[in-house]
């Protein structure tokens, strides 16, 4: 397929790898965090780790919206379906996330909750049109990529005067989370992993542009290179990061110029600004409370806000004691450092959120990397 | 979750909708977030919405950069 296949050429990837190896300076350390789950997935799936010299280490970041969704928010969605009789529509990714009382949306559906998987926010509005006698709630999650479609659907519902539709808005913001990793009270608890640069989000940056990372790069003196999700994009971004480290630069560079501009998508930003505003804080699974890191529905669209409509109160719930998702999401630990990994916690029966989505660090390692850990022995 | 794929716009419909072609599969999506989209453009499709457009010249430039790098390595 055009604009995909050309960016997956294995021979070219090896040549970029050779270039990286040639430019890495002896005695220097190159620890880069790929913020996005999409990059984590590409790095595991295409064997990018194997192509990199030992001095370059990729640390997986928290950029997987399913992984950072806290238990308390899924509990709210389950509550709406099981106890308030609402039809809850949601993206397929959220269905298996473990919640309280040994439940998940999938299990709540098995118990009789009317929970429906939708491909797009617009499909949730369709459900509301078809069931005017029922309350229909769209459980909206995701980063800046997924937020504009939610904003559009709220505007549409307002235009049509649909009275039985609301949104449980759990949209989160990328720049706040990147900053939080380097600078938060919990850093003392988890320790912090030394990072020398960031591979910046691909599709999030299409919407917000490259400019929002500039204050971060300057304040923390860390280079950021925005990269596409194809393997050659990731390799090229790593090479650009190595060059920035070598030159002592900390700039925002853009490898994904075919889709990302400095200012982003103005139409998408306008829709989001019309419908939503920042929350003062939001709980992230693994990261705790992060200031101004999420969005809520504005007062003028209050009737479409499920939290107001059903008078929901947020109740935080701690993770399983042995679950290391918190440390893994910060890059402090690797999936294999967790006792639950691959034993009781697998993609079929996830305990922690990093195992739920294929973009989670644990699921990616389980699917593509776990046999790498076993030494090959001659028979 | 942020998965999105480049697809070619085949036709524009009413109310900010369009039909895109993705490797032979056609699908109706919303182009409300990319109001300047024309037939033949490649848009990036995410949860049923075009969230951005591919700039063909920039794509060519990135590919040329890879090729240049490859030439350097094989020389």
Interface residues (C-beta under 8 A of the other chain):
Chain A: X1 X2 X3 X4 X6 X7 X9 X11 X12 X15 X16 X18 X19 X36 X37 X38 X63 X64 X65 X66 X91 X93 X119 X120 X121 X122 X123 X141 X142 X143 X145 X146 X148 X149 X152 X201 X202 X203 X204 X206 X207 X229 X232 X233 X236 X255 X257 X258 X259 X260 X265 X267 X268 X271 X357 X359
Chain B: X1 X2 X3 X4 X5 X6 X8 X22 X23 X30 X32 X33 X34 X35 X42 X44 X46 X47 X48 X49 X51 X52 X53 X54 X55 X56 X58 X59 X61 X62 X63 X65 X66 X67 X69 X70 X72 X73 X74
